[in-house]
Amino acid sequence: MTRKLALMFATSVAFGTVTQAAHASCGGSACNSFSVEGRSYSISEKRVKAVFVNKAKSRGLRLKGCVIEAGKCSRTFVLEIESGLKSQMSEPATTRGAILDVKTADFLPQQGSVPAATAQPCQRHCIVNVTPSKRVHCLKDCSQTIASSPL
């Protein structure tokens, strides 16, 4: 009975470190905002598969990673997942020990948050221009400034 308990404990510790190992090489603002489920390798299809889960409730994620085969990155991938959703990933791989490893995880920019905040003061400034031609020119400059502002 004691051996079975020890084996069960060792197995649970080993499975608990799989998720951590997937995040160990991750860099970026969202490394703690995703998890990996259902890792597998299909011998018949010669593909490595995994399900990536976005745990963030209000932000989308962009995951960039590699198909690791024999300790080397054989192919890169980029995956975007909306908030709270799962996405299955499947990539060709020649070796059974291949894994999908995430190198960077970043939050996607929130739609409309920065440009809207920048647009209002700029547009208010343009409205005070008296002549229509100056107003049009000012609004054109506003749109160019907003488009080039960093997210």
C-alpha positions in Angstrom: 0.0 0.0 0.0 2.8 2.4 0.9 4.5 1.7 -2.5 1.3 2.5 -4.3 1.0 5.8 -2.5 4.6 6.7 -3.2 4.0 5.9 -6.9 0.9 7.9 -7.0 2.6 10.9 -5.4 5.6 10.6 -7.7 3.3 10.5 -10.7 1.3 13.5 -9.6 4.5 15.5 -9.0 5.8 14.5 -12.5 2.5 15.6 -14.2 2.5 18.8 -12.2 5.9 19.8 -13.6 4.8 19.3 -17.2 2.9 22.6 -17.3 5.7 24.4 -15.5 8.3 23.1 -18.0 6.1 24.5 -20.8 6.3 27.9 -19.2 9.9 27.7 -18.1 11.3 29.1 -21.4 8.4 31.5 -21.9 9.1 35.3 -22.1 6.5 38.0 -22.4 3.7 39.7 -20.5 1.2 36.8 -20.7 3.3 33.7 -19.7 1.1 33.0 -16.7 -2.2 33.6 -18.7 -2.3 30.3 -20.7 -2.2 26.6 -20.0 -1.6 23.6 -22.2 -3.9 20.5 -22.3 -4.0 17.3 -24.2 -0.5 17.1 -25.5 -0.1 14.1 -27.9 1.7 12.8 -30.9 -0.2 11.0 -33.7 2.0 8.3 -35.2 -0.3 7.7 -38.2 -0.5 11.5 -39.0 3.1 12.3 -37.9 1.9 15.3 -36.1 2.3 16.8 -32.6 -0.9 18.2 -31.0 -1.8 20.3 -28.0 -4.7 22.4 -26.8 -3.8 25.9 -25.6 -6.1 27.6 -23.2 -6.3 31.4 -22.7 -7.0 31.9 -19.0 -7.2 35.7 -19.2 -10.8 36.8 -18.9 -10.5 40.1 -20.8 -7.5 39.9 -23.1 -6.6 37.9 -26.2 -3.1 36.3 -26.4 -0.5 35.8 -29.0 1.7 32.8 -28.5 4.9 32.3 -30.5 6.7 29.0 -30.2 8.6 26.1 -31.7 8.0 22.5 -32.6 10.9 21.0 -30.6 12.3 17.8 -32.0 15.5 16.1 -30.8 16.1 19.2 -28.6 16.0 21.7 -31.5 13.4 24.0 -32.9 12.4 22.5 -36.2 9.5 24.8 -37.1 8.0 28.0 -35.6 4.3 28.8 -35.0 2.2 31.8 -34.0 -1.2 31.3 -32.4 -3.7 33.9 -31.3 -6.5 33.0 -28.8 -9.3 35.3 -27.8 -10.0 35.7 -24.0 -11.3 32.6 -22.2 -11.1 30.3 -25.3 -9.2 27.2 -26.2 -7.4 26.5 -29.5 -6.1 23.2 -30.7 -2.7 23.3 -32.5 -1.4 20.5 -34.7 2.0 20.7 -36.5 3.9 18.2 -38.6 6.7 16.4 -36.6 8.9 13.4 -37.5 9.8 12.2 -34.0 7.5 10.8 -31.4 9.1 12.9 -28.7 8.2 16.2 -30.4 6.5 18.9 -28.3 4.9 22.3 -29.0 6.9 24.8 -26.8 5.8 28.4 -26.3 8.7 30.9 -26.4 6.8 34.1 -26.0 3.3 34.9 -24.8 2.0 38.5 -25.1 -1.4 40.1 -24.6 -3.1 41.3 -27.8 -3.8 45.1 -27.9 -7.3 45.9 -26.7 -9.4 47.1 -29.6 -10.0 50.9 -29.6 -8.6 51.6 -26.2 -5.6 53.8 -27.0 -6.7 55.4 -30.3 -10.1 56.5 -28.8 -8.3 58.1 -25.8 -5.9 59.9 -28.2 -8.6 60.9 -30.7 -10.9 62.9 -28.5 -8.5 65.6 -27.3 -7.0 65.9 -30.8 -10.4 66.2 -32.5 -11.6 68.8 -29.9 -8.5 70.8 -30.7 -9.4 70.7 -34.4 -13.0 71.9 -33.9 -11.8 75.3 -32.6 -10.1 75.9 -36.0 -12.3 78.5 -37.7 -11.9 77.8 -41.3 -13.0 74.5 -42.9 -9.7 74.0 -44.7 -7.7 74.3 -41.4 -10.2 72.0 -39.7 -9.8 69.3 -42.4 -6.0 69.6 -42.3 -6.0 69.4 -38.5 -8.3 66.3 -38.5 -6.0 64.6 -41.1 -3.0 65.2 -38.8 -5.0 63.7 -35.9 -5.7 60.5 -37.8 -2.0 60.2 -38.8 -0.9 60.7 -35.2 -3.4 58.2 -33.9 -2.4 55.6 -36.5 1.3 55.9 -35.6 0.8 55.9 -31.8 2.2 52.8 -30.1 -0.2 50.3 -28.6 
